[in-house]
């Protein structure tokens, strides 16, 4: 992904607004039973506390194993609205949390890969750290973008987990952005998609309780089907916004994704994800431009930035005066360096086209 490219997610319409509440602003509100307090700007933790980039020189990208209970609970310590994670369904119909289409491992010096959806639950859980100390898991490897294969080493490791375990073991007020994960290179039949989605929905409706939920998917038909299969939770369609080209043109641009009026005119919601979402000034700019929220990897830094740059501005009307210790304090707007301005000016045309 280039420095200025962003992944966008737009809400799948059904004459519906964003039926969410923000854990940052309204703890204890019961989803579906009272009026919603819609957050003005959402911050969502990518794969929990942030994705793993094993080749990165930034140690924060290798701090906690992504898409694990440890990552989710670490993210819950910050004022996030949601965490995002990827759900696939095993051969024996159990929804599990894992991003990549295949699992890489090593045996007798030979690297092999197996598709997650071809594994049973017990086979899936055999990889990586084991819950029982007496058991030794199969080594977990990962392929970098340059094609090299490395051991999946992080500072805080954890075992792989199921969707049910996430519901049971993660702070219940933290919202879940459940990405319905499918292989980009496979053409799926509708019957298969429905089968997978029903397995996921069964777990969601049994264990979600009052937890706020949104669904999202890069697979256009899956996004449409999950909207038809349930009306309780909002659904977002993910698009790479032109940074990649896919056979299914609905994935290529927002214009291809929607043939109805512009996002705001259609009362839809727009979220973004990309490298620049880890730059506080870029997040602030998106807030000013009306983006509804950002999915981020640097959870600590961006939640702090949102609290410092955005929340005071909303809380104090004009955003420049606040009271503290009996004194009136001036809330300064962010100051941009020339380098930061250059980044932002590159981002502006792309966002304006939305």
C-alpha positions in Angstrom: 0.0 0.0 0.0 1.4 3.4 -1.0 1.8 6.0 1.7 -1.3 7.9 0.6 -3.6 5.0 -0.2 -6.5 4.4 2.1 -8.8 1.4 2.5 -12.4 2.7 2.8 -15.5 1.1 4.2 -18.9 2.3 3.3 -22.1 1.3 5.0 -24.4 -1.1 3.1 -27.7 0.8 2.8 -31.1 -0.3 3.8 -32.6 3.1 4.8 -30.6 2.8 7.9 -28.4 5.1 9.8 -25.3 4.0 11.9 -27.0 2.2 14.8 -24.0 2.3 17.1 -23.0 3.9 20.3 -19.6 4.9 21.4 -18.0 3.3 24.4 -16.0 6.6 24.7 -19.2 8.6 25.2 -22.0 6.5 26.5 -21.2 3.4 28.6 -24.1 1.3 29.6 -26.5 2.2 26.8 -28.3 -1.0 25.7 -28.0 -1.6 22.0 -31.4 -1.9 20.3 -33.4 -1.0 23.5 -33.0 2.8 23.8 -31.9 5.8 21.8 -28.4 5.6 20.3 -25.7 8.1 21.0 -23.8 8.0 17.7 -20.2 8.9 18.1 -19.1 11.9 16.0 -15.8 10.3 15.2 -14.9 6.6 15.9 -11.5 5.1 16.5 -11.2 1.4 15.8 -8.2 -0.8 16.8 -7.0 -2.8 13.7 -6.8 -6.5 14.6 -7.1 -5.4 18.2 -4.1 -3.5 19.5 -2.7 -3.2 15.9 -1.5 -5.5 13.1 1.9 -7.2 13.1 4.5 -6.1 10.6 7.3 -8.5 11.3 9.7 -6.8 8.9 9.1 -3.4 10.4 11.9 -1.6 12.3 9.1 -0.1 14.5 8.9 -2.4 17.5 5.3 -1.3 18.1 4.3 -3.3 15.1 5.6 -6.5 16.8 4.5 -5.8 20.3 1.4 -8.1 20.7 0.2 -11.0 18.5 -2.6 -9.6 16.3 -6.1 -11.0 16.4 -5.7 -12.6 19.8 -7.4 -12.2 23.2 -4.2 -10.5 24.5 -4.3 -8.0 21.7 -8.0 -7.3 22.2 -7.7 -6.8 25.9 -4.7 -4.6 25.5 -6.7 -2.4 23.2 -9.6 -2.3 25.7 -7.4 -0.3 28.0 -7.6 2.7 25.6 -10.7 4.8 24.8 -11.5 2.9 21.6 -15.0 2.5 20.2 -14.4 -0.8 18.5 -11.7 -3.3 17.7 -11.6 -4.8 14.2 -10.7 -8.5 13.6 -11.0 -11.1 10.8 -13.3 -14.1 11.0 -13.1 -17.2 9.0 -15.0 -20.5 9.4 -13.2 -23.8 9.8 -14.1 -27.0 8.0 -16.2 -28.1 10.9 -18.2 -24.8 11.0 -16.4 -23.0 13.8 -15.8 -19.2 13.4 -12.2 -18.5 14.2 -10.1 -15.3 14.2 -7.2 -15.1 11.8 -6.3 -12.7 9.0 -4.3 -14.6 6.4 -6.0 -17.1 4.1 -3.4 -19.7 4.8 -1.3 -20.8 7.8 2.4 -21.3 7.3 4.4 -23.6 9.5 7.6 -25.7 9.4 8.2 -29.4 9.9 11.6 -31.1 9.6 13.0 -28.0 7.9 10.2 -27.9 5.3 7.8 -25.0 5.1 4.2 -25.9 4.3 0.9 -24.0 4.1 -2.7 -25.0 4.8 -5.8 -23.0 4.1 -7.6 -22.0 7.3 -11.0 -23.0 6.0 -9.7 -26.5 5.2 -8.7 -27.1 8.8 -10.9 -28.4 11.6 -11.0 -26.3 14.8 -8.6 -28.7 16.6 -6.2 -28.5 13.7 -6.3 -24.7 13.6 -5.7 -24.4 17.4 -2.5 -26.6 17.1 -0.5 -23.7 15.7 1.4 -21.3 17.9 1.4 -21.1 21.7 -0.9 -23.6 23.4 -3.3 -23.0 26.2 -2.1 -26.1 28.0 1.5 -25.6 29.1 2.3 -29.3 28.6 1.5 -29.0 24.9 3.8 -27.9 22.2 2.2 -26.0 19.3 3.4 -26.1 15.7 5.7 -23.2 14.8 3.8 -20.3 13.2 5.5 -18.6 10.2 4.4 -15.6 8.1 5.1 -14.4 4.6 6.2 -10.8 4.3 5.1 -8.6 1.4 8.4 -9.1 -0.3 7.8 -12.8 -0.3 10.3 -13.8 2.5 9.0 -16.2 5.1 9.9 -15.4 8.8 9.0 -16.8 12.2 6.0 -15.0 13.7 7.9 -13.6 16.7 6.4 -10.9 18.8 7.1 -9.5 22.3 3.7 -10.8 23.7 2.5 -14.0 22.1 -0.8 -15.7 22.6 -2.7 -18.7 21.3 -5.1 -18.5 18.4 -8.8 -18.0 19.3 -12.4 -18.5 18.3 -15.1 -15.8 17.9 -16.9 -17.3 20.8 -13.9 -16.9 23.1 -13.6 -13.2 22.0 -17.1 -12.6 23.1 -16.5 -14.4 26.4 -13.1 -13.0 27.3 -13.0 -9.4 26.1 -14.3 -6.3 27.9 -18.1 -6.4 27.1 -18.4 -2.6 26.5 -15.9 -2.7 23.7 -17.5 -2.9 20.2 -16.6 -5.6 17.7 -16.0 -4.7 14.0 -16.2 -8.3 12.6 -14.6 -8.5 9.2 -16.0 -11.4 7.2 -12.9 -12.7 5.6 -12.8 -14.5 2.2 -10.1 -15.2 -0.3 -9.7 -12.5 -3.0 -8.8 -15.1 -5.6 -11.8 -17.4 -5.1 -15.3 -17.0 -6.7 -17.7 -18.2 -4.0 -21.1 -19.7 -4.7 -24.0 -18.1 -2.8 -24.9 -21.3 -0.9 -21.4 -21.5 0.5 -21.4 -17.8 1.5 -24.8 -18.3 3.3 -23.5 -21.4 5.1 -20.5 -19.5 6.4 -22.4 -16.4 7.4 -25.0 -18.4 9.3 -22.3 -20.1 11.3 -20.9 -16.7 12.2 -24.3 -15.1 13.0 -25.2 -18.0 15.2 -22.3 -17.2 17.5 -22.9 -13.5 17.3 -26.6 -13.7 18.3 -25.8 -16.2 21.1 -22.9 -14.3 22.7 -23.1 -10.7 21.7 -25.6 -9.6 24.3 -25.5 -5.8 24.4 -22.0 -5.5 22.8 -22.1 -3.1 19.8 -21.4 -4.9 16.6 -20.7 -4.0 13.0 -19.9 -6.3 10.1 -17.6 -5.5 7.2 -16.3 -7.4 4.2 -14.2 -6.9 1.1 -16.4 -9.6 -0.5 -19.4 -7.7 -2.0 -21.8 -10.6 -2.1 -21.0 -11.5 1.5 -21.7 -7.9 2.6 -25.1 -7.9 0.8 -26.0 -11.3 2.2 -25.2 -10.6 5.8 -27.4 -7.5 5.5 -30.2 -9.6 4.2 -29.7 -12.4 6.8 -30.0 -10.0 9.7 -31.2 -6.4 10.4 -29.8 -5.9 13.9 -26.3 -4.8 13.1 -24.9 -2.3 10.5 -22.9 -3.7 7.6 -19.9 -2.0 5.8 -18.5 -2.8 2.4 -14.7 -2.5 2.2 -12.9 -1.2 -0.9 -9.3 -0.5 -1.6 -10.3 2.7 -3.4 -8.3 2.1 -6.5 -5.0 1.2 -4.9 -5.4 -2.3 -6.4 -7.4 -3.7 -9.3 -9.8 -6.7 -8.8 -11.9 -8.8 -11.2 -15.0 -7.7 -9.3 -15.2 -4.0 -10.2 -17.2 -3.3 -7.1 -14.0 -3.5 -5.1 -12.0 -1.1 -7.2 -13.3 2.3 -6.4 -16.0 3.9 -4.3 -17.7 5.0 -7.5 -17.9 1.4 -8.6 -19.0 0.3 -5.1 -22.0 2.7 -5.0 -24.2 3.7 -7.9 -26.6 5.7 -5.7 -26.0 9.3 -4.5 -22.9 10.4 -2.6 -22.2 8.8 0.8 -23.4 11.7 2.9 -26.4 12.4 0.8 -27.4 8.8 1.1 -27.0 9.0 4.9 -24.3 6.3 4.8 -21.2 6.2 7.0 -17.5 6.2 5.8 -14.5 4.8 7.7 -10.9 4.6 6.5 -7.8 2.6 7.1 -4.2 3.1 5.8 -0.7 4.0 6.9 -1.6 7.7 7.3 -4.2 6.7 10.0 -1.2 6.3 12.2 -0.3 10.0 11.7 -2.3 12.1 14.2 -2.5 15.1 11.9 -3.9 13.0 9.1 -6.6 11.6 11.5 -7.5 15.1 12.5 -7.8 16.2 8.9 -10.2 13.3 8.2 -12.3 14.4 11.2 -12.5 17.9 9.8 -13.5 16.6 6.4 -16.4 14.5 7.8 -15.0 11.0 7.8 -16.9 9.0 10.4 -14.0 7.1 11.9 -10.5 5.6 11.4 -9.1 2.1 11.8 -5.7 2.4 13.3 -2.6 0.3 14.3 -1.0 2.6 16.8 -3.9 2.5 19.2 -2.2 4.3 22.1 -0.9 7.2 20.1 -4.0 7.8 18.0 -6.5 7.6 20.9 -4.4 10.1 22.7 -4.3 12.3 19.7 -8.1 12.1 19.2 -8.6 13.0 22.9 -6.3 16.0 22.6 -7.2 17.3 19.2 -10.8 16.3 18.6 -12.7 15.7 21.8 -11.9 19.1 23.4 -12.9 20.8 20.1 -16.4 19.1 20.3 -16.8 19.5 24.0 -16.3 23.2 24.1 -18.3 24.3 21.1 -15.8 26.6 19.3 -13.0 24.4 20.6 -10.6 27.0 21.9 -11.6 27.6 25.5 -11.8 25.2 28.5 -11.6 25.5 32.3 -9.1 23.7 34.5 -8.0 24.4 38.0 -10.1 27.5 38.1 -8.3 29.0 35.1 -9.4 29.4 31.5 -7.1 27.6 29.2 -6.7 28.0 25.5 -6.9 24.7 23.5 -4.4 25.2 20.7 -5.2 23.6 17.3 -2.6 21.2 15.9 0.5 22.8 14.5 1.7 21.2 11.2 5.3 21.0 10.1 6.1 21.4 6.4 6.7 17.6 6.2 3.3 16.9 7.7 1.6 19.4 5.5 3.2 17.7 2.5 1.6 14.4 3.6 -1.7 16.0 4.2 -1.8 17.8 0.8 -1.2 14.5 -0.9 -4.1 13.0 1.1 -6.6 15.8 0.4 -7.4 15.1 -3.3 -8.0 11.4 -2.6 -10.4 12.2 0.3 -12.2 14.9 -1.7 -13.0 12.4 -4.4 -15.0 10.4 -1.9 
